[in-house]
Amino acid sequence: MGHVIHVWEGPLPSDRDEAVRDFYDLARQHLLNDGTLPTRAVRAFVADVLEIWPEPVGDRGVGLRASSPFVWPASTSASGPVWRCQVKDTRAATATHVIAAIAERHGLNWNDPQPAARRIDLRPVWEAAEAPLYADVALTV
């Protein structure tokens, strides 16, 4: 089992329900269509994620290092304005914090869609639009 993280480009949602609707509307349009190239912001986000957790490319395609938190490659998890990836449960807290921070740096929305019992305790972007970006704290450590 893994921990899913959603990142998408678009207007800031007003609450969790709107975040879920926004992401899944975009996901239906773009993740189910393998031909949609990621937007510039999503490509830049993925590039920053891959700087932290590189994915070697070999004869069999993209691989994951043992140190990677991902269940499947992050590099192939983007389409259009959306990125969805699954991380190992044992790495979920760290990966979610880093991914949320990078998403905010790129002006992207993010959501931890897990049921409340499995959700990582982070401030959702829609709850503190006026507060400093989570990224400003998380990525300076």
C-alpha positions, 0 to 999 in steps of 0.5 A: 500500500502507498500514500497518494499525493496530488499536485495540480495547476489551477485556481486555489480551491476554497476547501478540501472538497473543492480541491478533490473535485478540481484535481479529479476533474483535471485527472479525468481529462489528462491522466487518462490521456497519455498524450497530454504533455505536462504544462511548464509549471508541472514540468518545472515541479517534476524537475525539482522533485527529481533533483531530490530523488533522481531516477536513473534511465537504463535499458528497461526505462526509468528506474527507482533508486532504493532511496526513492520514496516513490512506488512508481516513477515521479517522472512519468506521473504528470500529464497536462496540469496534473501530477499524481504519485504514490509514495511508500507508506514508510516515507510518506511524511517526508515525501509529502512535506517536500512535495508540498513545499516544491508544489507551493514554490511553483504556484501549484496546488497540492492535496493529501487525499488519504482518509483522515486516519492516514493523512499527513498533518500539513496546512492545506494551501486553501487554509492560509493563503495569506501565510508564508508558503510552507515551502519557505520553511520546509526547504530551508532546513 
